[in-house]
Each structure stands twice: as C-alpha cells, then as structure tokens.
Amino acid sequence: MFGFEPTEEQKLLVEAVRRYAENDLRAAAHEADESGELPPDLIEKGWELGVLQASVPEAYGGFGERSAVTGALAAEELAWGDLSGALAVMAPGAYALSVLLTGSEDQKSELIPPVIEADWKPYVAAFVEPEYDFHAGEMRTTAVASNGDYLITGRKARVPFGDSAEALLTFASLDGRIEAFAVPTDAEGVQVGEREQLLGIQALPTFPVTFDKVRVPASARLEGMDASQVLASFNVAAGALAIGLSRAAYEYALDYAKEREAFGAPIAQKQAIAFMLAEMATEIDGARLMVWEAAWEIDQGKEAFKSAYLALSNAAETVMMVTDRGVQILGGHGYIREHPVERWMRNARGLSTFAGMAMV
C-alpha cells in the first residue's frame, strides 16, 4: 500500500512549483487569456523549475528518475495557477516521457536530450483527433509500411505550438495497434492549419495538423510502444490538472463566501452555500485520491490503464461540478471577467478531451 507523506525531494519541488503558480502563473493568467498569448519568459521560468528534467535519468540529460506521483503533484500546483500555462510548461513532457517509456536505448539517447537541454522548446505530441467520437483505441490516423519506411496519413487536433514545434510525436494506428512516430514538422506532407479557437485555454496556441502520406524512416517508430502504459500516464496528468483547477475554484469561492455578506451575515453561513462548499471539498479530495492511486500504480509497474481512466473520468466530472458551483456561489460576479471563476469553468469543460497534451 502507498503512503501519503511526500519525500523531501517532492516537498521541495512542489513548494517551488507552488510559488511559481501563485506569483507568476496566477498573476499573468487573466491578461494571457484576454490577449491569447502566454509570455515566453513565463513559460521559460516554469521550465527552469526542472519538473521534466527531474523525471529523466542522467544518461539522457536529466537529473532524476521518473515518478508519476511527483509529476501529478506538480501538475496539480501548475493548474492551480493557470491551466494554459500548465499545459505549455508540460507540453514537452508528453514527447520526452513517451520516448522514455517506450523508446529503444538508441532512441532515448537521440531524441530526449534535445528536448530537455537548455531552454524550453516546443517538442510536443500529436494525439487527439478532430472526430466527435474520437477514441484512442480506434485512431483514424494510420501508419503503413512502405519500402522500409512508414507513411502516416490522418488528422490531429489540439496540438500545442503546432505551428512552431521542433518535432511532433505522432500517434497512429499500425495494423490495429497504437504506435508513435517522431515526425519532423518540416517533413513533406505535414500541413499545419490555422490556430484553433477554443472555449477555454485561450492563452495556449493549439493547431490542427494534417499528415498526407508523410514518409518517415523505420527508426522514427518508438520500438517498445505500450499503448496502455502511455495512455495511463496521459490520463493521470489530465486528472491531476483537473484537481488543481478544481482546488483553485473551490478556494476562491470559499474566500468569497466568507467575505460576501447578505442580510447581515457572510453567505458562507447560509445552509445552501455551506452545503455546496462541503460537497465541493469532498469531491476534490476523493478525486485526488483516485489520481494518486493511479500514479502510484504506474510507479510500481502495475497495469494502471483502468485506474487511470477512472481517475480522469471522475476528476473531469468533479472539475465541471466545482467550477460551475464556483460561478454560482459568486452569483452575478461569477459571470464577469473581473473574477477568474468564469475562465476556470471554460477551461474545465475541455479537460476530459486534453489527453495527450500533458504527461507524468
């Protein structure tokens, strides 16, 4: 069984991430959402915390060992600050950690160091597809063997920094199996569309990408691909982000309810408001435990696909309930941009579809 006391290293990392989330991400979130742009120095400062680098062994340019639990703890804090900023800082992890999990030794040595050395660079994953019934187990993007190479054909959506990415780790179906291929963005047949206009995460630039018989060498395919292992790590990351966003909305609504008075008393003392806040806190704690358990199973080498899927499903339901209640508790104030709860509710709506954009 797992314990709940973080290690000293985890405490130090989480505390550093928490300071960044509060002093930098939270402070910049409103303006970034309004302008549709995250300041590059904001992303770089988050990158310098070393969350990804601490998950990569020294042999591949990092300074630690991968821990999904540590990644989940950090992701929660980042999302508490701002979801768009969190996804930007974590985007290269979806590329590098997928390689770390399923690449050969040669692939790890070749593909990971360029991602984590020096400054933040947009190495990202192309995972989600634009179909309304998208399911990871039935990808329409395909890879076909061709004269010792592979031809990739299909469409992807919500690719962070797709217009400026150094490379795309593209997930496709090969003979009915999910495989991943490291695809240069300048490869012939890669077409990046106009920036997507989304309900939430408006500060994060995401793009649709089309692959028209893109030829890549056989060495571009991750040799040890274990789809269930990768999907579990994607789902735990999204679940942890949902918990962080839920916590932000709950804490803001709680503080508001304590300060806002009606009929001579804080509205937090009204039974209807108190019950809503209690349910919000209860659901957040329960969802967090499911995310932690799935992360622990990953770290123990257990089959975590089911628990990770359930954790994300529950966290996605929780974040929608909590952010909606946050808007409701603020009343008319919840519907204006002066308060962040409306942004958090918009961001929350997409979390169930953000698999592949972050990884722990």
N, C-alpha and C positions, 0 to 999 in steps of 0.2 A: 504494500500500500504506500501511497505517496504522502509526504508531509506538506505543511503549509508555511514553513519558515524558509524564506529565501536565503540563499548563501550570501556571504559578504560581497562577493563579486556582483551578484544580482542586485543587491541593495544599492551598491554604488552606481551601477549602470542605470537602474530605474530612477534613482534620485537625479542623476544628470539629465535623463530624458524628461523627467517631470519639470525641472527648471526650464528647459528649453521649450517645453509645451506651454508653460504658463507665461514666460517672459517674451517669447518670440512668436510661436505659432498662434496662440490666442490673441496676442496683441495685433497681429497682422491679418487675421482671418477675415474680418469684415471688409476691409479695403481690397484684399485679394479677391474676394468673392464678387465685389462690385465691379472691379476692373477686369476680372477674368484672367488674372496673371499672378503667379507666385514670384516674388523677387528671387533671383538666382542666389543671392547671398543668404537668403533664408533657408533655401534647400541645402546649400553648402554647409551652413552651420549645423544643421541636423545630421548631415552626412558625417561630419567630423566627430560626432559622438561615438562612432565606431560600432553601432549595433550590428551591422552586417559583418564588418571585419572581425568582430569578436566571435562570429559563428563560423569562421573559415580557418582551417588549420594553417600553421606557418608554412607548410610545404607548398601552399597555393597562394601565399601572400598575405594571409590574415594573421591573427594572433590569439586564436582561441579554438574552441570546439563547438560544434553546432548544438544548440539546446532549443527545442521548440517552446519549452516553458519560458525560458528567458525571452525569446522572441515575442511570445504572447504578452508577457508583462510589459515589454517596451511598446508594443503596438497599441495596447490599451492607453498608455500615457500619451502617445503621439496623437491618437484620435481624440482624446480628451481636449487636446489643444486645438486641432483642426483636422478634419478628415482629408481635405485636399492636400494639405501639407504632409500629412502622414503618408498618403499614397505616393506622393512624389519622392519623399525620402526613402521609402521602402521599395520603390519600383525596381531598382537594380537587383534586389534580393530575389525576386521571382525568377530572374535569369540565372544568377550565380548559384543560388541554392539548388535549383533544379539540376544544374550541371554537377554540383557537389554530390547530390543524392544518387544520380543515375548515370553520370558520365564515366568513361574509362579513365584510367590514370593519365593517359596522354591528353585526353580532352580536358580534364580538370586542370592540368598543368598549362595547357594552352589557352583555355577560354576564361578561367576565373581571374588570374592576375590582372588583365587589362580592365576588368570591371572595378576592382577594389583598390587599385593603386592610385595614389594621388587624389585628384578632385573627383567629385560626383560626375558621373557620365551616364547618359540615358541608354543603358543596356536594359531592355525590357522584354516582357513576354507577350506574345500574341496568342491569346487563349479563347476568349469569348467570341461567339459568332452572332451575327445580327438577326438570326431567325427567332421568332417569338417562342418557339418550342425548343430552343437550344438545350441540349443535354450533353454533358461531357462524354458520356459513353457512346454517343452516336454523332460524332463530329462529321460535318459535311465537307470540311476541308480535307483533301486527300493527298497522300503521297504515293507515287507509283514508281517502282524500279524501272530504270531506263539506261541501258548500256553502262552499268556500273555506278550510275548516279541515281538521284531521285528527282522527280518532277512534282512540285507542290502546286495544287490548284484549290482555290477557295477564297472565302472572305472572312475577315476578322473585324471585330468592333472593340471599342473602348481600349485601344492600345495607347497607353500613356506616352506622350512625347513621340508619337509615331512619325512625325514629320522631321524629327531631328535625331532619331535613335541611331546609335552606333551599330546595333545589330538587334535582330528580333529572334527570340527563341519561340519558334512557331510550332504549335501543337496541331497534329493532323492524324487522320486515320490511315494506317498502313495495313492492308489485309485484315481489316477489322479490329486492329489494335491501336491504341493511342500511342503515338510516338512524338518525339520532339526533335526539332532540327534548328541548328544555329544558322540563321539566314542573314547575310549582309543586306542592309537596306538599299544599297546601290545595285543589287543583283537585277539582271534583266527580268522584267515581268512583275516586279514589285511596284504597286501603284498605291500611293497614299492619297486619300480623299481630303475633303475639307474638314476642318475641325468640327467635332460633334457638338451640338447644342443640347445639353442635358438639363434635367430638372435640378440636379444637385451637383456637388463637386465642381462648381463652375470656375474655380480658380485653377483646376488641373486640366491641362490641354490633352484631350484624347482624340484619336483619329480612327476612321475605318481604313483598313488595309486590304487590298485585293492581291491575290497571288495568281498570276496567269501562267501556268506551266513554268514555274520558277525552277531552274535546274540548280541543284546543289550536289556537292560530292558526297559519297557514302560516308566520309569522315564527319559530315555535319550532323549525322543522326546520333543522338545520345545512345550509347551501346547497351546500357543496362536499364533502360526505361521501365519503371514500375509505376504504372498509372495510378494505382490505388494509393501508393505512398505519397506521390506528388499531390494528388487531389486532396488528401487528408491535410497536408501542410498548407495548401491554399485555403481550405475551409477553416482551419484553426486561425489563420491570420485574419480572415474576414470576420470570424466570430469575435476575436479579441478587439478588432476595430469597432465592432458594434457595441461591445461592452464599454469601451472608452467614450463613445458618443452618447450612450445611454447615461453614463455617470455624469457627463457634462450637463445634460438636460435636467437630470434629477437634482443635482446640486444647485443649479441656477434657479429652478422652480422652488426648491425648498427655501433658499435665501430670500427670494421674492415674497413667498408666502409668509415668512416671519416678519418682513418689513411692511408689507402692504396691509393697511387697516381698512376695515369696513364695519360700520356700526360700533366704532369704539374699541375694536379688538383686532389683532392680526388675523388674517384669513386662514393662517395655518391652524388656528384653534377651531375653525369650523369643521364639523364632522366630515362633510363630503370631501373637503380638501385634504384633511388628515388621512382619511382612508385611501385616497388616491396616492398620496405620497408614500404611505406604508406599502401599498401594493407595488409601486414603482421600485422601492428599495428591495423588496423581497424578490421580485423577478430578476433584478440585476444580479443579486448575489447568487441566485440559483443558476442563471445563465453563465456567470463567470466560472462556477464550479464545473460545469459541463465542458467549457473551453479548456480549463486547466487539466481536467482528466484526460481529454483527448490529446493535449500536448504532452502530458506525462506518458501516455501510451506510445506516442511517437518516439519519445526519447528512450523508452525501454525496448524499442524494436518490435513492439506488438503490432498487430493488424489494427489500425486505427481508423480505417475508412468509415465504418458505420458510426462510431462515436463522434468523429469529426463532422460528419454530415448532420447528425442530430444536434450537435452543439451549434453549428451555424444556423440551422433551421430555427432553433429556439432563440438564439441571440438576435436573429433578424426579426422575429416576431416581437421580441422584447423591446428592441430599439424603436420599432414603429409605435408600440404602445406608449413607451416612456416619452418619446419626443412629442407625440400627439397630446399626451397629458400635460407636458410642459407648456405647450401653446395654450391649452385650455385653462390651466391654472393662472396664467398671466392675463387671461381674458382678452380684451381689445389690444392690450400691449403685446400680446403674443403674436399678433398678425402683422406687426410692423417691423421694419428692418432695424429699428433702433435697438431691438433686443435680438440676441442670436438664436432664440429657440426656433424661429421660422426657418432659418438656414439649416439648423440641425435636423428639423423634420424633413426638409427637402433632401438633405444628404442621406438620411436614414432610409428613404424609400428605395434607394438603389443597392443597398448593401447585400441583399440576397443575390445580386447579379454581378458582384465585383470579384468573384473567384478568378484567380489568375493574375490579379493586379498587385497582389502582395503575398509574401510567403514567410513562414517562420521555420 
